[in-house]
Amino acid sequence: MVTSSDPLTVDCVCIGAGPAGSTTAALVAQHGWKTLLVERDPMPRFHVGESLMPETYWTLERLGVVDELRRRAFTRKQGVQFVTQQGKETRPFFFRQHDDRESSITWHVERADFDQMLFENAQRLGADCRDRTRVTDIHFGEPGEPHLLTLKPADGEPYEVRARVVVDATGQQAMIANRLGLRENYADLQKAAIWGYYRGGARMPDGEAELTTIMNTSDKDSWFWYIPMSGDTVSVGLVSDSDRMKRTRGTAEEIFQQELANCPVLQQRLEHAELVSELRVAKEFSYSTREHAGEGWVLVGDAYGFIDPIYSSGVYLALKSGELAADAIDEGFRSSDLSAGQLAKWCPDFEQGVDLIRRLVRAFYTRPFSFGGFMKEHPQHQSNLTDLLIGRVFGNEAGDIFDDMDPWIRQLLMSESVE
Ligand SMILES: Cc1cc2nc3c(=O)[nH]c(=O)nc-3n(C[C@H](O)[C@H](O)[C@H](O)COP(=O)(O)OP(=O)(O)OC[C@H]3O[C@@H](n4cnc5c(N)ncnc54)[C@H](O)[C@@H]3O)c2cc1C
């Protein structure tokens, strides 16, 4: 039963206080619109996804949180390294060698702290931020009419909110996309992940750059991430085909240990380490959405889509889509146009950038592919590749790399099938 006869009325409701929701809410509020940000969990709340891409810098700067990020003890991330299935550590991609601006050094963040910081920042910029409050229902209004949402606080009675614009930032819950049947899974990217946090794993010597390392297992059926975080903690995660994990009988711990036995480089790094958390599991997290906005609503972050964790692009795309959507919403309010066309104005360019990441993800999962092998034959693409790993995928030439990478992969596949 919904109490309160007079619904709260706002311009914009953002559902979900991950990076996407907090960014959208902060910037819509900063534009001067009455904004409500609702999060079902108590903040701070745990979340996976610690390794940032350097291009997050520009949205974080616009949000005004870069000084706060520097002040916090998050580990600085200076590059990405890949380890082949033969255990060979490839030359790291150091972002600063490519571009010496401060933005090239990014962070490995504890997501609970990072997301809390963005949530508080949305409040600072004028949004009404309510955690422990779940949106349980949305009744879409007729064109020109506000939408009606039902909110349920963890320890209170449900109440209603009227909003001209609803931003779905519910992450993998993808509330609106699921409700309207807009979600489309990538058949070839159905992966699962098992991860935990270690103390005492190998770190770079003092003063040397920390990296995100991606390690293939010896059969190349799976890979691990290795993300050194603050203190002595390292986030270590296994990613493999969902079907393969289902076929491998055993608990998450058993599967994780079996794959660890296939990854000697990681075993070495964890030789003196202790697992200090439970192992968590996520699966079938990769999907896109057929439409990204409608009359008075728009999708951002994972609710818009998620590709794969391999290049740590999730938080970046969440921040970026939040920023672009916020500006489209502001423009829509000013011009009294809250149509799908207006609210999704940014999506075609955004999709082009997302597509470059998606193509690089698919290249990684092509069995004979290796970055080392490709760079050896096409050293002229070092700069394009580093651009992609930095996240510079919007409106530049980094995509030219695929003119050579796609034929190169096709050739590898052909010579494999001949053998
Ligand atoms: C295994 C794995 C590893 C990853 N590693 C990385 C990485 O290293 N780097 C990286 O950048 N990204 C990584 N990601 C992706 C990253 O975690 C996400 O892309 C990112 O968190 C998306 O942010 P978001 O704001 O869209 O959603 P989220 O951060 O998921 O936030 C959504 C919020 O909505 C809330 N919510 C849901 N439903 C409701 C409701 N009905 N009412 C109110 N609130 C609601 C949720 O509680 C949640 O807090 C990884 C993902 C996976 C699966």
The ligand as an ORCA input file, in Angstrom:
! r2SCAN-3c Opt
* xyz 0 1
  C      33.463     -9.414    -12.967
  C      33.467     -7.945    -13.278
  C      34.647     -7.220    -13.140
  C      34.656     -5.851    -13.457
  N      35.836     -5.125    -13.362
  C      35.847     -3.838    -13.739
  C      37.042     -3.061    -13.646
  O      38.098     -3.523    -13.235
  N      36.982     -1.757    -14.033
  C      35.829     -1.184    -14.491
  O      35.827     -0.004    -14.854
  N      34.682     -1.884    -14.534
  C      34.660     -3.177    -14.168
  N      33.479     -3.859    -14.194
  C      32.263     -3.164    -14.602
  C      31.748     -2.211    -13.512
  O      31.596     -2.916    -12.305
  C      30.424     -1.614    -13.965
  O      30.499     -1.306    -15.339
  C      30.042     -0.337    -13.204
  O      29.893     -0.591    -11.833
  C      28.759      0.241    -13.783
  O      28.321      1.320    -13.015
  P      26.767      1.670    -12.941
  O      26.666      2.934    -12.184
  O      26.168      1.582    -14.276
  O      26.118      0.457    -12.138
  P      26.399     -0.070    -10.663
  O      27.732      0.374    -10.191
  O      26.115     -1.524    -10.681
  O      25.303      0.664     -9.792
  C      23.936      0.370     -9.945
  C      23.256      0.659     -8.626
  O      21.846      0.594     -8.795
  C      21.279      0.094     -7.589
  N      19.933     -0.383     -7.898
  C      19.585     -1.451     -8.664
  N      18.238     -1.577     -8.718
  C      17.734     -0.570     -7.970
  C      16.405     -0.179     -7.647
  N      15.331     -0.837     -8.106
  N      16.214      0.902     -6.847
  C      17.297      1.591     -6.375
  N      18.580      1.254     -6.645
  C      18.792      0.192     -7.445
  C      22.261     -0.993     -7.203
  O      22.144     -1.319     -5.824
  C      23.598     -0.359     -7.544
  O      24.189      0.299     -6.447
  C      33.456     -5.230    -13.882
  C      32.283     -5.956    -14.004
  C      32.282     -7.306    -13.711
  C      30.996     -8.082    -13.860
*
